[in-house]
Amino acid sequence: MSIRQLFRMGMVTVALLGALPAAATTQLRVDLSQLSRDSDTVIHGVVRRVESRWSGDGRRIVTDVEVEVKEPLKGQPGNTVLVTQPGGQVGDIGQVVHGLASFKTGEEVVIFLRKRGTQAFRLSGEAQGKYQVQRDAAGKPAMAVPEPSEALLLDPVTRQPTTVVEKPRTLAELKAAIRAALTEPTP
C-alpha cells in the first residue's frame, strides 16, 4: 500500500469518527405530559446536599442528591427526597455518565421522579426530568429552564434524532402544565 493510499484511508477514518456524536448516550425524547404521567412523584424544591460515594459493591460511584420539598406536584414525597444517580467524583476518581442532570447545593428545581426502592428516587427521563428555577432581582416571574443534556434525543415515533426540546417557561406555567397533564385521560 502506498503512502498516498494510507493517507486517504486515515482521512476517511477521521471523517467517519468526527461524524459520531461526542456523547454515547441515546434517549427517547419525553414531552412534559408523558413525563408528568410516568413519574411517581413531581416536586418543586431546593437542593440541600449533593454527595458522591462508592456504591455498596465498591465498583461504581453514585451521587446522592437530597432535595427539600417546597411543593409536591404529584405524589406524597414527605419533606425531603433522595435522588440517586450514577456517576460523580470521590477523591481523585470520577465517573461521568452522559445524559444525566447535574445538581448544585442551593439550586431551586422542579424534578420528575421514579421510585427506586423504598427511600430513594431517580430522575424520570434522565436530564429531561429536571428544570432549574431561575429568579432575578428585578422581581420578574420565576422561570423554569429545562436541564441541557449531552444525550442524543430520538423522536419517540420515528426513532430519528430530533432537536425538539422543551422550552423555558415561567414556573407558574410549568406547574399549570403539569397539573393539566395529570388530569387529562391516559392515551
Sequence and secondary structure as in RCSB ss.txt:
>XXXX:A:sequence
MSIRQLFRMGMVTVALLGALPAAATTQLRVDLSQLSRDSDTVIHGVVRRVESRWSGDGRRIVTDVEVEVKEPLKG
QPGNTVLVTQPGGQVGDIGQVVHGLASFKTGEEVVIFLRKRGTQAFRLSGEAQGKYQVQRDAAGKPAMAVPEPSE
ALLLDPVTRQPTTVVEKPRTLAELKAAIRAALTEPTP
>XXXX:A:secstr
  HHHHHHHHHHHHHHHHTS SS  EEE   HHHHHHH SEEEEEEEEEEEEEE TTSSSEEEEEEEEEEEEEES
   SEEEEEEE EEETTEEE  TT     TT EEEEEEEEETTTEEEETTGGGGEEEEE  TT    EEEE    
SEEE TTT SB       EEHHHHHHHHHHHHHS   
